Amino acid sequence: MPPGNDGRLGRTFLRCRQRVVWNISSSFCSRYCFGGVDRLGVERKRILTRLSAC
């Protein structure tokens, strides 16, 4: 799992990473985008695109 805190509290940042998640029968590619932090300092996780294959 991606890290939940990179030490940049109170500052907005945007970074996206592409991960390949293997399923039992098939695999799909997902891009996780971290768009800043909320008031509690927790990263907001959003999935931009979810493809059936890479």
Backbone torsions as a table, in degrees:
resi	resn	phi	psi	omega
1	MET	NA	146.1	-179.9
2	PRO	-67.6	152.8	-179.6
3	PRO	-63.5	144.7	-176.6
4	GLY	-93.9	-13.5	-179.2
5	ASN	-149.0	121.9	-179.5
6	ASP	-105.8	6.4	177.0
7	GLY	91.1	4.1	-179.9
8	ARG	-103.4	67.1	179.8
9	LEU	-81.2	138.9	177.9
10	GLY	84.9	-4.5	179.0
11	ARG	-118.0	142.1	-179.3
12	THR	-88.0	136.6	179.0
13	PHE	-146.2	160.2	-177.7
14	LEU	-137.7	118.6	177.3
15	ARG	-145.9	138.0	-177.2
16	CYS	-123.5	143.2	177.1
17	ARG	-134.8	150.1	-177.6
18	GLN	-110.9	124.7	-177.3
19	ARG	-123.4	145.5	177.0
20	VAL	-102.2	116.6	-178.8
21	VAL	-102.9	120.5	-179.3
22	TRP	-86.5	130.6	177.5
23	ASN	-102.3	178.0	-178.9
24	ILE	-67.2	-44.6	-176.1
25	SER	-104.0	-26.7	-177.8
26	SER	-150.0	179.0	179.5
27	SER	-129.4	149.7	176.6
28	PHE	-135.4	154.2	-176.7
29	CYS	-105.2	129.8	-178.7
30	SER	-126.0	143.8	176.6
31	ARG	-111.8	116.5	-179.9
32	TYR	-96.4	128.5	-179.1
33	CYS	-117.6	127.8	179.8
34	PHE	-104.0	110.6	-175.3
35	GLY	-106.6	69.3	175.4
36	GLY	81.9	-171.1	-178.9
37	VAL	-124.3	158.0	178.7
38	ASP	-91.5	-168.7	-175.8
39	ARG	-67.7	-26.5	-179.1
40	LEU	-87.4	-2.5	178.7
41	GLY	83.7	24.7	179.7
42	VAL	-106.8	133.8	-178.8
43	GLU	-66.7	139.2	175.9
44	ARG	-90.9	120.3	-177.2
45	LYS	-99.1	126.3	178.0
46	ARG	-133.4	140.8	177.2
47	ILE	-99.5	112.0	-177.7
48	LEU	-73.9	-56.1	-177.1
49	THR	-130.4	144.7	178.2
50	ARG	-131.9	102.1	-175.6
51	LEU	-97.3	154.3	-179.7
52	SER	-77.5	-24.8	178.8
53	ALA	-150.7	152.9	-179.2
54	CYS	-81.9	NA	NA
